Amino acid sequence: MKRMRRVLWFLGRYFLVALLGFVVGILGLYVYMVRSGPALEVWHTEILDGEFTSEHADEVVTLEDYQALEAKLYDRLDAQVYSKTETGPALALARYSAGSQVDPRHLNPDWNRTFELMHEEPRGGVLLLHGMSDSPYSLRAIGESLHRQGYWVVGLRLPGHGTAPSGLTTITWEDMAAAVRLGMRHLAKNVPDDSIHIIGYSTGAPLALNYELDVLDGMETPAPASLVLISPAIGVSPAAAVAKWKRRLSMLPGLQKLAWADILPEFDPFKYNSFAINAGEQVHRLTRSVARRIEARAGEGMIAGFPPTLVLLSSVDATVSTDAVIDNLLEHLAPEGHELFLFDINRVSVKSSILVSDPGPMSMRLMNNSNLPFKLTLLRNENTDSVIVVCHRKDSFSSEVTIEPLDLEWPSGIISLSHVALPFPPDDPLYGHIDRAQNETNTGGIHLGQLAFQGERGLLRFSSDWLLRLRHNPFYPVLESRVLEWLEDAGSNVR
């Protein structure tokens, strides 16, 4: 018996040593691969002092204060990043090369900054919240349309954004939430506080939900009259949960690259291509906090008194899932006029046999489910032989479907929308269809909507996935029309 125990002890020890060696080897290989990747540039390493944080909330109390702080931040960006970056013809597509074609400082306006579209007698106010790594440009089109309809619009630049990717290495979601509170209070001073709406895109969506939950908890005013959530980041990948450990390892000497999920060339004037690990960590923390608060409230029954909420989502989305939107939000809200608007894939151009996963069965299960506490709209092909699109609509707790014809069809070559496509119209000067956008001037003549490079793989410094992803919404008129109707209806039925 003793001999058996000794044998087992030795085997256990050798197994642990082998396992430890394997783990160390894998970690060493991973560190080697990270360190041998693209070099960090000045826009990855320079931390700009003076960014707004939640600690500034008692000092920076007005939008004017916020924009003054923002202006100083851009002065630091000039001194710490632009002045240290080379210039010349070879860098014409380098965002941080002074005078390049994608230098946003020379564009009018520079949509990286907070913008405000005012009215003397506004019919209401709208706060626009962009996504992680984006800028106020993301919701520029809908903001300008709302302004034409008489709304006072604030496109808020969230902390850490619009300057350099390094801003995402230190920011927290609490900092962004503090900026949202400031934006809402500013609108309340200028428009009736019962007619303020929030439109949140991607990470802006859970920030809008977090604010509304604070309202329900009696912590904040004014209360939004409605919420519009576009490609909402609700229920992100569990992989984001390990982000904090990579970020902590990146603090060790020589491992700074571990702070980055992607290190890419910066050629987009209004969006970071590089993505900090901390950004993923903050999205995970934010969405987890919102989901827990909603679940806790729903423990006492379906949540009543929530502002009318419209969710617009592509049925295929590499960032979020329809299931998460339903499970973590919509199924918990009392049936008080909320709606899910889904964009299906192009059933003519792509068949299920070549898809990794077909969203069709899930969409049809929803359409046939008579127990949903929210309205459902599905934009889809008229039939599997037609590129013409129609809207299938049904009310909450109903199985009766109505079909609304649309004067739209799937453009040739487009098989689906994407997480990043929904808020951009086809004629967007930066991300839109090139036939319309190439004559625009407010993006410096740069067009990123339909890049179609062909050549040998591995030649470019970014993956072919970047080229494949659709950057604009061919059905944007439907989205914009629905948003305008939503705000108008909510404004006439305020809480």
Residue pairs with C-beta under 8 A, 6 or more apart in sequence:
31 255
31 258
34 255
34 257
34 258
35 254
35 255
35 257
37 257
37 263
38 263
38 264
38 461
39 263
40 256
40 257
40 260
40 263
41 85
41 96
41 266
42 80
42 81
42 84
42 85
42 96
43 81
43 85
43 95
43 96
43 164
43 165
43 166
43 266
43 274
44 164
44 165
44 166
44 260
44 263
44 274
45 166
45 256
46 80
46 81
46 84
46 164
46 166
47 166
47 169
47 170
48 73
48 76
48 77
48 80
48 163
48 164
48 166
48 167
49 76
50 69
50 72
50 73
50 76
51 69
51 73
51 159
51 160
51 163
51 167
51 170
51 171
51 175
52 60
52 66
52 69
52 70
52 159
52 175
52 178
52 179
53 159
53 171
53 172
53 175
53 178
54 172
54 174
54 175
54 177
54 178
56 69
56 178
57 178
57 181
57 182
59 65
60 66
60 69
60 182
61 182
61 185
62 182
62 186
63 114
63 116
63 154
63 182
63 183
63 186
66 114
66 179
66 182
67 113
67 114
70 113
70 114
70 157
73 163
74 105
74 113
74 163
77 163
77 164
78 105
81 96
81 164
82 96
82 97
82 98
82 103
82 105
83 98
85 91
85 94
85 96
85 97
85 98
86 97
87 97
87 98
87 99
87 100
88 97
91 97
91 100
92 100
92 101
92 102
93 100
93 101
93 102
93 265
93 267
93 446
94 100
94 102
94 265
94 266
94 267
95 102
95 103
95 104
95 266
95 267
95 268
95 269
96 103
96 164
96 266
97 103
98 105
99 106
101 444
101 445
101 446
102 267
102 268
102 269
102 444
102 446
103 269
103 444
104 110
104 111
104 112
104 269
104 270
106 444
107 269
107 442
107 443
107 444
108 442
109 115
109 442
111 135
111 136
111 137
111 140
111 155
111 270
112 135
112 136
112 137
112 157
112 161
112 162
112 163
112 269
112 270
113 136
113 157
113 162
114 136
114 154
114 155
114 156
114 157
115 136
115 140
115 143
115 153
115 154
115 155
116 152
116 153
116 154
116 155
117 143
117 144
117 146
117 147
117 151
117 152
117 153
117 154
117 155
118 152
118 190
119 147
119 150
119 151
119 152
121 150
122 150
122 151
122 152
122 190
122 191
123 149
123 150
123 151
123 195
123 491
124 150
124 151
124 152
124 191
124 192
124 195
124 196
124 197
124 225
124 487
124 491
125 151
125 152
125 153
125 154
125 187
125 188
125 190
125 191
125 195
125 196
125 197
126 143
126 146
126 151
126 152
126 153
126 154
126 187
126 196
126 197
126 198
126 199
126 487
127 154
127 156
127 180
127 183
127 184
127 187
127 196
127 197
127 198
127 199
128 136
128 139
128 142
128 143
128 153
128 154
128 155
128 156
128 199
128 201
128 204
129 139
129 156
129 158
129 180
129 198
129 199
129 200
129 201
129 203
129 204
129 205
129 207
129 208
130 136
130 137
130 138
130 139
130 155
130 156
130 157
130 158
130 161
130 201
130 202
130 203
130 204
131 138
131 201
131 202
131 203
131 204
131 231
131 233
132 168
132 202
132 203
132 233
132 279
132 282
132 283
133 161
133 165
133 168
133 271
133 272
133 275
133 279
134 161
134 201
134 202
134 270
134 271
135 157
135 161
135 162
135 270
135 271
136 143
136 155
136 156
136 157
136 162
137 270
137 271
137 430
138 201
138 202
138 270
138 271
138 423
138 424
139 155
139 199
139 201
139 204
139 423
140 155
141 423
141 424
141 425
141 428
141 476
141 480
142 199
142 423
142 480
142 483
143 153
143 155
144 153
145 480
145 484
146 153
146 484
146 487
147 153
149 484
151 487
152 187
152 190
152 191
154 183
154 186
154 187
156 179
156 180
156 183
158 176
158 179
158 204
158 207
159 167
159 171
159 175
159 176
159 179
160 167
160 168
160 170
160 171
160 175
160 176
160 279
161 167
161 168
161 272
162 270
164 272
165 266
165 272
165 273
165 274
165 275
165 276
166 276
168 272
168 275
168 276
168 278
168 279
169 259
169 276
169 278
170 278
171 278
171 279
171 282
172 282
172 285
173 207
173 282
173 283
173 285
173 286
173 289
176 203
176 207
176 282
176 286
177 207
177 210
177 211
177 286
180 198
180 207
180 208
180 210
180 211
181 211
181 214
181 220
184 196
184 198
184 211
184 220
184 222
184 224
185 222
187 193
187 196
187 222
188 196
188 221
188 222
193 221
193 222
193 223
194 222
194 223
194 225
194 494
194 495
195 225
195 491
195 494
196 222
196 224
196 225
197 224
197 225
197 226
197 227
197 228
197 487
197 490
197 491
198 208
198 211
198 212
198 224
198 226
198 227
198 228
199 208
199 227
199 228
199 230
199 483
200 206
200 207
200 208
200 209
200 227
200 228
200 229
200 230
200 232
201 230
201 231
201 422
201 423
202 230
202 231
202 232
202 233
202 319
202 419
203 233
203 283
203 286
205 229
205 230
205 231
205 232
205 233
205 234
206 232
206 233
206 234
206 283
206 286
206 287
206 290
207 286
208 224
208 227
208 229
209 227
209 229
209 234
209 290
209 294
209 329
210 286
210 289
210 290
210 293
211 220
211 224
212 223
212 224
212 227
212 306
212 307
213 290
213 293
213 294
213 297
214 220
215 221
215 222
215 223
215 224
216 297
216 303
216 305
216 306
223 307
223 495
224 307
225 307
225 308
225 487
225 490
225 491
225 494
225 495
226 307
226 308
226 309
226 310
226 486
226 487
226 490
226 491
227 307
227 308
227 309
227 310
228 309
228 310
228 312
228 483
228 486
228 487
229 309
229 310
229 311
229 312
230 312
230 313
230 422
230 423
230 479
231 312
231 313
231 314
231 317
231 319
231 320
231 419
231 420
231 422
231 423
232 311
232 313
232 320
232 325
232 329
233 283
233 287
233 319
233 320
234 287
234 290
234 291
234 320
234 324
234 325
234 328
234 329
235 287
235 291
235 320
235 321
235 323
235 324
235 325
235 327
235 328
236 280
236 283
236 284
236 287
236 319
236 320
240 280
240 281
240 283
240 284
241 284
243 261
243 277
243 278
243 280
243 281
243 284
244 281
246 258
246 259
246 277
247 258
247 259
247 277
247 278
247 281
249 255
249 258
250 256
250 257
250 258
250 259
250 277
257 263
258 277
259 276
259 277
259 278
260 274
260 275
260 276
260 277
261 275
261 276
261 277
261 279
261 280
262 273
262 274
262 275
263 274
264 273
264 274
264 461
264 462
265 273
265 461
265 462
266 272
266 273
266 274
267 273
267 448
268 430
268 448
269 430
269 443
269 444
269 446
270 430
273 462
287 328
290 328
291 328
294 303
294 328
294 329
294 332
295 328
295 332
297 303
297 332
298 332
302 332
302 333
302 334
302 335
302 373
303 332
303 333
303 334
304 334
304 336
305 334
305 336
305 495
306 333
306 334
306 336
306 338
307 490
307 495
308 336
308 337
308 338
308 486
308 489
308 490
308 493
309 329
309 330
309 333
309 338
309 339
310 338
310 339
310 341
310 482
310 483
310 486
311 325
311 329
311 330
311 338
311 339
311 340
311 341
312 341
312 343
312 422
312 479
312 482
312 483
313 320
313 322
313 325
313 340
313 341
313 342
313 343
313 422
314 342
314 343
314 416
314 417
314 418
314 419
314 421
314 422
315 322
315 342
315 343
315 344
315 345
315 359
315 362
315 363
315 416
316 345
316 359
316 416
316 417
316 418
317 418
317 419
318 418
318 419
319 419
320 419
322 340
322 342
322 359
322 362
322 363
322 366
323 362
325 340
326 340
326 366
330 338
330 340
330 372
330 373
330 374
331 372
331 373
333 373
333 374
334 373
335 373
335 374
335 396
335 397
337 375
338 373
338 374
338 375
338 396
339 374
339 375
339 376
339 377
339 486
340 366
340 374
340 375
340 376
340 377
341 377
341 379
341 479
341 482
342 363
342 366
342 376
342 377
342 378
342 379
343 379
343 416
343 417
343 422
343 473
343 475
344 359
344 360
344 363
344 378
344 379
344 380
344 381
345 358
345 359
345 360
345 415
345 416
346 381
346 387
346 410
346 414
346 415
346 416
347 360
347 380
347 381
347 384
348 381
348 384
348 385
348 386
348 387
348 410
349 387
349 410
349 413
349 414
349 415
350 415
350 416
352 358
352 360
363 378
363 380
366 372
366 376
366 378
367 376
367 378
367 392
367 394
367 401
368 399
369 399
370 397
370 398
370 399
371 397
372 396
372 397
373 396
373 397
374 396
375 393
375 394
375 395
375 396
376 393
376 394
377 391
377 392
377 393
377 482
378 391
378 392
378 393
379 389
379 390
379 391
379 392
379 406
379 475
379 478
380 389
380 390
380 392
381 387
381 388
381 389
381 390
381 410
382 388
382 389
382 390
386 409
387 409
387 410
388 406
388 408
388 409
389 406
389 408
389 409
389 410
389 475
390 403
390 404
390 405
390 406
391 403
391 404
391 406
391 478
392 401
392 402
392 403
393 401
393 402
393 403
393 404
394 400
394 401
394 402
406 475
406 478
408 474
408 475
408 477
408 478
410 474
411 433
411 474
414 470
414 474
416 470
417 470
417 473
417 475
418 469
418 470
418 471
420 469
420 470
420 471
421 469
421 470
421 471
421 472
421 473
422 473
422 476
422 479
423 473
423 476
423 479
424 431
424 432
424 449
424 471
424 472
424 473
424 476
425 432
425 472
425 473
425 476
425 477
425 480
426 432
426 433
426 436
426 472
426 473
426 474
426 476
427 433
427 436
427 437
427 440
428 437
428 449
428 471
428 472
429 437
429 440
429 441
429 442
429 443
429 447
430 437
430 443
430 446
430 447
430 448
430 449
431 437
431 448
431 449
431 471
431 472
432 447
432 449
432 471
432 472
433 449
433 450
433 472
433 474
434 447
434 449
434 450
437 447
437 449
438 445
438 447
448 471
449 471
449 472
450 471
451 467
452 467
453 460
453 467
457 464
473 479
